[in-house]
């Protein structure tokens, strides 16, 4: 659950992007090597504004010899320092959700440089990607020019659900570690698990974990079957799991006491991963805002006549 490695970036972000939006030729070229681990990919969405919505995509792609020329900065890109290709949303015209295009950029190519950022969770590296005249040919367009935002929405929804599954696993592990520790750690001549306060913490943690799993299971079914409420379900799951994992990790540290704060114990790794995952693809507040937008934009049901 806190393994350091590019699986999430490459298989989930990069793999899903190419699987959903790639042409037959792009899928044949990239997917087998991504599955085998020979090629690594990632998604470079966020820019200096830190926004997750379409207005946050401001890097302009200028037409150049049938392809595009890119200059700008992408931030908080998962494992970009190890990536071979980057899925980069750029603006090719219009505003808002119109005019966004997804491009496949050679991460090792000319005009592309990466820098690992100093972040809380060092088991999942986040990078700054600088594009300085990077070029992409016409065959590097993922999907259709100017129609990339709906595709990016679908990619992110699936990535949110995958991240929720990881968060559920992390929270479950924290719960198990905390219960096991409460059984053996003694205070005042008895295991701390016999104290009602510790029992309440463990019970509340279990409620959070099980509720997060339920939200994730439903969201996974929704996106896998492309049902109408898939986006809503993904946002609801991300909002709930973000809070649940952070809460569970924090309570786990409290149950462990002083040892939970030390570098020698694994609890700090789960807490840091919880905080990092919380803000990826927007925190709970942002995803609840997306839920509200979906609900407000939904057409009103006309009551059936008696």
WOGI-V698040 format. One record per residue. N is the residue number from 1. RES is the residue in one letter. SS is DSSP state (~ for helix, > for strand, _ for the rest). OMEGA is omega in whole degrees, 0 to 359 (NA if undefined). D_LAST is the distance of its C-alpha to the last C-alpha in Angstrom with 2 decimals. Layout:
n: [N,N]
res: [RES,RES]
ss: [SS,SS]
omega: [OMEGA,OMEGA]
d_last: [D_LAST,D_LAST]
This chain:
n: [1,2,3,4,5,6,7,8,9,10,11,12,13,14,15,16,17,18,19,20,21,22,23,24,25,26,27,28,29,30,31,32,33,34,35,36,37,38,39,40,41,42,43,44,45,46,47,48,49,50,51,52,53,54,55,56,57,58,59,60,61,62,63,64,65,66,67,68,69,70,71,72,73,74,75,76,77,78,79,80,81,82,83,84,85,86,87,88,89,90,91,92,93,94,95,96,97,98,99,100,101,102,103,104,105,106,107,108,109,110,111,112,113,114,115,116,117,118,119,120,121,122,123,124,125,126,127,128,129,130,131,132,133,134,135,136,137,138,139,140,141,142,143,144,145,146,147,148,149,150,151,152,153,154,155,156,157,158,159,160,161,162,163,164,165,166,167,168,169,170,171,172,173,174,175,176,177,178,179,180,181,182,183,184,185,186,187,188,189,190,191,192,193,194,195,196,197,198,199,200,201,202,203,204,205,206,207,208,209,210,211,212,213,214,215,216,217,218,219,220,221,222,223,224,225,226,227,228,229,230,231,232,233,234,235,236,237,238,239,240,241,242,243,244,245,246,247,248,249,250,251,252,253,254,255,256,257,258,259,260,261,262,263,264,265,266,267,268,269,270,271,272,273,274,275,276,277,278,279,280,281,282,283,284,285,286,287,288,289,290,291,292,293,294,295,296,297,298,299,300,301,302,303,304,305,306]
res: [X,X,X,X,X,X,X,X,X,X,X,X,X,X,X,X,X,X,X,X,X,X,X,X,X,X,X,X,X,X,X,X,X,X,X,X,X,X,X,X,X,X,X,X,X,X,X,X,X,X,X,X,X,X,X,X,X,X,X,X,X,X,X,X,X,X,X,X,X,X,X,X,X,X,X,X,X,X,X,X,X,X,X,X,X,X,X,X,X,X,X,X,X,X,X,X,X,X,X,X,X,X,X,X,X,X,X,X,X,X,X,X,X,X,X,X,X,X,X,X,X,X,X,X,X,X,X,X,X,X,X,X,X,X,X,X,X,X,X,X,X,X,X,X,X,X,X,X,X,X,X,X,X,X,X,X,X,X,X,X,X,X,X,X,X,X,X,X,X,X,X,X,X,X,X,X,X,X,X,X,X,X,X,X,X,X,X,X,X,X,X,X,X,X,X,X,X,X,X,X,X,X,X,X,X,X,X,X,X,X,X,X,X,X,X,X,X,X,X,X,X,X,X,X,X,X,X,X,X,X,X,X,X,X,X,X,X,X,X,X,X,X,X,X,X,X,X,X,X,X,X,X,X,X,X,X,X,X,X,X,X,X,X,X,X,X,X,X,X,X,X,X,X,X,X,X,X,X,X,X,X,X,X,X,X,X,X,X,X,X,X,X,X,X,X,X,X,X,X,X,X,X,X,X,X,X]
ss: [_,_,_,_,_,_,~,~,~,~,~,~,~,~,~,~,~,~,~,~,~,_,_,~,~,~,~,~,~,~,~,~,~,~,~,~,_,_,_,_,>,>,>,>,_,_,_,_,_,_,_,_,_,~,~,~,_,_,_,>,>,>,>,>,_,_,>,>,>,>,>,>,>,>,>,>,>,>,_,~,~,~,_,_,>,>,>,>,>,>,>,_,_,_,_,_,_,_,_,>,>,>,>,>,>,>,_,_,_,_,_,>,>,>,>,>,_,_,_,_,_,_,_,_,_,>,>,>,>,>,>,>,>,>,>,>,_,~,~,~,>,>,_,_,_,_,>,~,~,~,~,~,~,~,~,~,~,~,~,~,~,~,~,~,~,~,~,~,~,~,~,~,~,~,~,~,~,~,~,~,~,~,~,~,_,>,>,_,_,>,>,~,~,~,_,~,~,~,~,~,~,~,~,~,~,~,~,~,~,~,~,~,~,~,~,~,~,~,~,~,~,~,~,~,_,_,_,_,_,~,~,~,~,~,~,~,~,~,~,~,~,~,~,~,~,~,~,~,~,~,~,~,~,~,~,~,~,~,~,~,~,_,_,_,_,_,~,~,~,~,~,~,~,~,~,~,~,~,~,_,_,_,_,~,~,~,~,~,~,~,~,~,~,~,~,~,~,_,_,_,_,_,_,_,_,_]
omega: [176,180,176,181,186,184,182,182,189,185,183,184,182,183,180,180,182,179,182,188,186,173,179,180,180,179,180,182,190,191,179,180,175,180,181,181,179,177,179,184,174,180,180,185,192,177,187,177,181,184,179,181,183,179,179,179,184,178,183,176,181,179,181,176,181,178,183,177,187,174,180,184,172,184,175,181,184,172,180,182,178,188,173,178,178,170,190,172,180,179,178,179,176,180,180,182,178,174,175,180,176,182,174,186,176,184,180,186,180,178,179,177,182,177,179,182,174,183,182,184,181,174,175,187,173,188,167,178,179,178,183,182,178,183,178,179,180,179,179,178,178,185,182,178,178,183,188,185,177,177,179,177,180,178,183,178,180,178,177,181,177,178,177,179,177,180,177,178,178,180,177,179,177,179,181,178,182,179,179,181,181,180,186,181,182,176,183,175,181,179,182,177,178,180,185,181,178,178,179,178,180,179,179,177,180,178,178,182,183,178,178,178,181,179,181,179,181,180,179,177,184,182,180,182,178,178,187,184,183,180,179,182,180,180,178,179,181,179,183,183,178,179,185,182,179,180,183,180,179,179,178,177,179,180,180,180,186,182,181,181,189,177,183,182,183,186,182,178,179,179,180,177,178,180,179,180,181,185,177,186,177,181,183,180,180,182,173,175,177,176,179,179,179,181,181,182,182,178,179,178,179,182,180,179,180,NA]
d_last: [54.05,56.59,58.74,60.41,59.80,58.02,55.49,52.42,53.70,54.93,52.63,49.34,49.68,52.04,51.09,47.34,47.95,50.10,47.95,44.80,46.49,49.85,51.07,52.47,55.93,55.03,53.45,56.52,58.81,57.30,55.03,57.71,60.03,57.31,56.44,60.15,60.81,63.33,61.33,59.52,56.81,54.69,52.15,53.47,50.49,51.20,53.58,55.44,52.36,50.97,47.47,45.15,42.94,43.72,45.57,48.03,49.31,52.11,55.00,55.53,56.60,59.12,59.64,63.01,64.46,61.18,60.11,59.51,61.65,60.28,61.56,59.91,59.21,56.57,56.35,55.42,55.62,55.66,59.01,59.93,63.60,63.41,61.08,62.23,59.25,56.82,53.30,53.35,50.43,51.98,51.02,51.95,50.33,47.30,45.75,43.08,41.54,43.17,46.73,47.05,49.12,50.09,53.76,55.86,58.97,62.19,62.61,66.35,66.80,68.63,67.03,64.97,66.07,64.45,65.22,64.03,62.53,63.33,60.13,59.28,58.45,61.53,60.25,57.90,59.79,58.22,60.12,60.61,60.81,62.76,62.45,65.46,65.44,63.92,63.26,60.58,60.85,58.14,57.74,56.76,53.35,50.51,47.58,47.57,49.33,47.05,44.05,45.04,42.54,39.55,42.10,43.51,40.06,39.64,43.19,42.73,39.47,41.37,44.37,42.33,41.05,44.62,45.90,43.29,44.58,48.08,47.13,45.59,48.86,50.91,48.98,49.28,53.02,53.41,51.69,53.99,57.06,56.18,55.62,58.85,60.77,59.46,60.87,64.39,64.87,66.52,66.81,68.39,69.41,65.97,63.47,61.19,58.25,58.88,58.00,54.50,54.22,54.87,52.49,49.71,50.48,50.40,47.13,45.46,46.92,45.50,41.98,42.35,43.74,41.14,38.22,39.90,40.25,36.57,35.62,38.31,37.35,33.79,35.13,37.72,35.18,33.05,36.03,37.61,34.59,33.82,30.16,28.15,28.53,32.27,33.48,31.25,32.39,36.03,35.97,34.36,36.98,39.81,38.86,38.72,41.77,43.85,43.51,43.82,47.02,48.65,47.85,49.07,52.24,53.05,52.60,54.72,57.52,57.27,57.59,60.58,62.22,65.25,65.52,62.06,63.39,66.37,67.00,68.19,64.73,61.76,59.19,59.88,59.06,55.54,55.01,56.22,54.09,51.05,51.81,52.45,49.29,47.25,47.96,47.96,45.04,44.19,44.03,41.05,40.39,40.37,38.05,35.60,35.75,34.88,31.90,30.75,31.25,29.13,26.26,26.61,26.91,23.83,21.07,18.05,14.94,12.11,8.89,6.38,3.76,0.00]
